[in-house]
Amino acid sequence: MSGGVAIRAAVEADIGPLSEVASRSYADGFAAILDARSLAERTPAFFAARFAECWPRMQTAARDGRIVGFTVVTNFHIDMLFVDPAAYGGGVGTALLRAAEKAGARTLECFAENMKARGFYEHAGWRLTAAYERSFAGRVMRFVQYSAPVAQY
């Protein structure tokens, strides 16, 4: 438990609550970055289909027994770190990031325009290591990659 945040491995029964958190977080975090169609497609059902395959690689963050965030880590890379907008600023993201680091996460990527996420990662000691473009949601988007703090290795 970190600051009232309990981190644990996801179980299959978490897919529904995780999908709700993902949909809310996605809409809030990417509203100024993605087009309306891309945002509208990221419904709880969209995320549930994705999480049906990857839930064994997920960690959940709960406060008062309610899931308020999660990570998906694949091959030491953080694929997703989402926090419910209602839980922003409460240490959930930090608890998830530190748990991922302890589990060996070494890299992550985010939209280059996502200055809130970038500031969060940089404040946590992650280092910008690459900037590039790639296809996402049917168009070319700018991304940045971060590496975990050196002491973490």
C-alpha positions in Angstrom: 0.0 0.0 0.0 1.4 3.4 -1.0 -0.4 6.5 0.3 -3.7 4.6 0.7 -3.2 3.1 -2.8 -3.1 -0.7 -2.9 -1.3 -2.2 -5.9 -2.0 -5.8 -6.9 -2.0 -8.1 -9.9 -5.1 -7.9 -12.0 -7.5 -10.8 -12.2 -9.9 -11.6 -15.0 -12.9 -10.2 -13.0 -11.2 -6.8 -13.1 -11.6 -6.4 -16.8 -14.9 -4.5 -16.5 -13.7 -1.9 -13.9 -10.3 -1.6 -15.7 -12.2 -0.9 -19.0 -14.2 1.9 -17.4 -11.1 3.5 -15.9 -9.3 3.3 -19.3 -12.2 4.8 -21.2 -12.5 7.8 -18.8 -8.8 8.3 -18.6 -8.3 8.1 -22.4 -11.1 10.6 -23.0 -9.7 13.0 -20.5 -6.0 12.6 -21.2 -6.1 12.6 -25.0 -9.0 15.1 -25.8 -6.5 17.7 -27.1 -4.3 15.1 -28.9 -6.6 12.7 -30.8 -9.5 13.3 -33.2 -13.1 12.9 -32.0 -13.5 9.6 -33.9 -10.5 8.0 -32.3 -11.7 9.1 -28.9 -15.3 7.9 -29.5 -14.0 4.5 -30.5 -12.2 4.0 -27.2 -15.3 2.8 -25.3 -15.3 0.4 -22.3 -16.2 -2.4 -24.7 -13.1 -1.5 -26.9 -10.8 -1.7 -23.8 -12.6 -4.9 -22.5 -11.7 -6.7 -25.8 -8.1 -5.6 -25.5 -7.8 -6.4 -21.8 -9.3 -9.9 -22.3 -5.9 -10.8 -23.8 -3.5 -8.7 -21.7 -5.0 -8.8 -18.1 -2.3 -11.2 -16.9 0.3 -8.4 -17.6 -1.7 -5.8 -15.7 -1.3 -4.3 -12.2 -4.2 -2.5 -10.6 -4.3 0.4 -8.2 -7.2 0.6 -5.8 -8.3 3.0 -3.2 -11.0 2.0 -0.7 -11.5 -1.2 -2.6 -12.2 0.6 -5.9 -9.9 0.3 -9.0 -8.6 3.8 -9.8 -5.7 3.0 -12.1 -3.6 0.3 -13.8 -0.5 -0.5 -15.8 0.1 -2.9 -18.7 3.7 -4.0 -18.9 5.1 -6.2 -21.7 8.7 -7.2 -22.0 9.8 -4.6 -19.5 8.0 -1.8 -21.4 5.0 0.1 -19.9 2.4 -0.1 -22.6 -0.2 1.7 -20.6 -0.4 3.6 -17.3 -3.8 5.1 -16.8 -5.4 6.7 -13.7 -9.1 7.5 -13.3 -9.4 11.3 -13.7 -11.3 11.4 -10.4 -8.1 10.1 -8.7 -5.6 12.5 -10.3 -3.2 14.0 -7.9 -3.6 11.4 -5.2 -0.5 9.4 -5.7 -2.0 6.6 -7.8 0.2 7.2 -10.8 3.3 7.4 -8.7 2.4 4.1 -6.9 1.8 2.4 -10.3 5.0 3.7 -11.8 7.1 2.7 -8.8 5.5 -0.8 -8.8 6.3 -1.2 -12.5 9.9 -0.1 -11.9 10.2 -2.7 -9.1 8.9 -5.3 -11.5 11.6 -4.3 -14.0 10.0 -1.9 -16.3 12.7 -0.1 -18.3 10.9 1.9 -21.0 7.6 3.6 -21.9 6.3 5.8 -24.6 3.7 8.6 -24.8 2.4 11.1 -27.2 4.9 13.9 -27.7 2.1 16.4 -27.1 1.1 14.8 -23.8 3.0 17.4 -21.6 1.1 16.4 -18.5 2.4 12.7 -18.8 5.8 13.8 -19.8 6.1 16.1 -16.8 5.0 13.3 -14.5 7.6 10.8 -15.9 10.4 13.4 -15.9 9.6 14.4 -12.3 9.8 10.7 -11.4 13.3 10.5 -12.8 12.6 8.9 -16.2 14.8 10.2 -19.0 13.8 11.1 -22.5 15.7 8.8 -24.9 13.9 9.1 -28.3 11.5 11.1 -30.3 9.8 9.6 -33.4 6.7 9.3 -35.5 4.6 6.2 -36.0 1.1 5.3 -37.2 -1.6 5.4 -34.5 -5.4 5.3 -35.0 -5.1 5.7 -38.8 -2.7 8.7 -38.9 1.0 9.5 -38.2 1.5 10.8 -34.6 4.6 12.0 -32.8 5.8 10.0 -29.8 8.6 10.1 -27.3 10.2 7.3 -25.4 11.5 7.4 -21.8 13.9 5.1 -19.9 13.7 4.3 -16.3 16.0 6.0 -13.8 19.5 4.4 -14.0 19.4 3.4 -10.3 16.4 1.2 -11.1 18.5 -1.3 -13.2 
